Amino acid sequence: MPKMKTNRGAAKRFSRTASGGFKRGQSHRRHILTKKSSKRKRQLRSPSMVQDCDTAMVSRMLPYA
C-alpha cells in the first residue's frame, strides 16, 4: 500500500501540540488594518487552538504530524 499524502496547504497552517491538539494562526490580519484597533490586532497575533470538532479532520489531512 502506498504512503498517505500530507495535505500541503494544511501543513502550512496547522502544527501539532505535545498534548495532541493542533495550533493555528488567527485570521483577519492581512489587510484593511487601519480601521482595526491596536488591541484587536495585538490579540490576533497570538495563535489559537483548533476546536475539538475539527481536530479529526485536521489530523486526517496531516497523517504524519
N, C-alpha and C positions, 0 to 999 in steps of 0.2 A: 504494500500500500504506500502511495507517495506521501511525502511530508505535507502537512497542512500549511497553507499560506497565511501569513500575517497581513491584516488589512493595514496598509502603509499609512493611510490617512488617519486611522485610529491610533497608530503607533506614535504619530507626531503630536497627538492631542492628549493622550492619557498615559499615566505611569502608575505602576502597581505599588502599593504601600506594603510595609512589612506585615501588617495585620490582614492583608488580602483584599483590601479595598482598592479603589482607583482614585487618583488625584487628577483634577482637571483645571484648566485655566478658566477665568471668567470672560464672558462676552461683553460687548459694548465699550471697548477701549480702543477701537481702531480709528474712528474719525468722528467729526462733529463733537469735539471735546470742549469747545469754548462755552457752550451752554450748560455743561455738566459741572456740578460743584466740585471743589477740591476734595471734600470729604468723600463724595461718591467715587471719584477717580482713584483715590487712595485705597478705598475698600475693595475696589475691583482688581487691584494689584495682587491681592493675596489669593492663593489657589484654594479651591473648594473640592469637596468630595463628590463623586458620582453617587446618585441616590441608590438605595438598595434594590429598587425595582428594575434599575437599568444595569446593575453590575453583571448579571448573567449575560446580557447582550454584549457588553464590552469585553468580557473575558472570552467570549466566543470569537470575537474579532482579533483578540490578542492571545493565541493559544500558548505561546512560549514566554509570555511576560510574567 
